[in-house]
Structures are given as C-alpha cells and as structure tokens.
Amino acid sequence: MKLRRLSAENTKEIKTVILEIFTKDPWNDVWTDGQLQLYVDELINNSNPLLLGLYENESLIGISLGRIKHWCSGAEYWIDEFGIIPEKQSKGAGTEFLKKIKRLLTEEGISQIVLLTEKTTPAYNFYQKNGFYELKKQAFLVSETY
C-alpha cells in the first residue's frame, strides 16, 4: 500500500470513495452529485489543504482529507474526512494508513492530528485503538439556524 498526495486531478476518485464509504452503515449519508462536488471542491480548495490517499495496486482504497492549521503550539492536521472502502476495513488498512500519515506529518514538523467522529460508530473505537484520545476540557457545540 502506498500513500499519495491527492489534488483536484483526483476529484472523481475522491467522490467515488466518499460514496463507497459514507453512503453505507453506519453513516448512511445521502449525497446529490452537486452537493458532493461542492464539498470535495471545498476540501481541495481549503487554505493549506492536505489531501492524502491510500492506494493498493493503483486503486484508491482510503482517503484522509483535511488541512494544516497553525496554532500557538505548532502545526496541526485537521481531518475532515477519513475512511477506508468497506471491503478493505477490519484488515489493517486503516491502521497502516494512519501510520503512514503520522510518519509524513512527523517529517513535515506537524505535531498533532485533530478530527471529529461519532461516539456511536465503530470509527470511535478505531481511532482510540490508534492512539487518539478525547480532550475532556473541550466541547463540540452546534446551533440550529431556524
């Protein structure tokens, strides 16, 4: 498996993988092509994007889509989307992907990875197994606009 940087040239592959991962359990997202295109464009065109793909035999099997944010304690990699296509899940690909990402970030002087996930999904346990932990002093807040 190889880690590669992704760009706008990979938009079609990225969209395909997002649909493969997130339209199935436990996420069950419903995307229109227009909404998905807008979302992927936003991720690609973020300030300081870091878009990574995990490839197996020239096929994209995993994505880590985010950006580098600079903070008082140093640079952080904020992941908006991370996933492995379902047929490769629970076979070590996600753990291998994270190891490759951490290696790359260390080489580039980026000291932390930050992400959000739902506690009720298998992803929560996956991240904990791979060294992620909750910051008890922080809260994720949402407000409806209507």
Secondary structure, 3 states (H helix, E strand, C coil): CEEEECCHHHHHHHHHHHHHHHCCCCCCCCCCHHHHHHHHHHHHCCCCEEEEEEEECCEEEEEEEEEEEEECCEEEEEEEEEEECHHHCCCCHHHHHHHHHHHHHHHCCCCEEEECCCCCCHHHHHHHHCCCCCCCCCCCCCCCCC
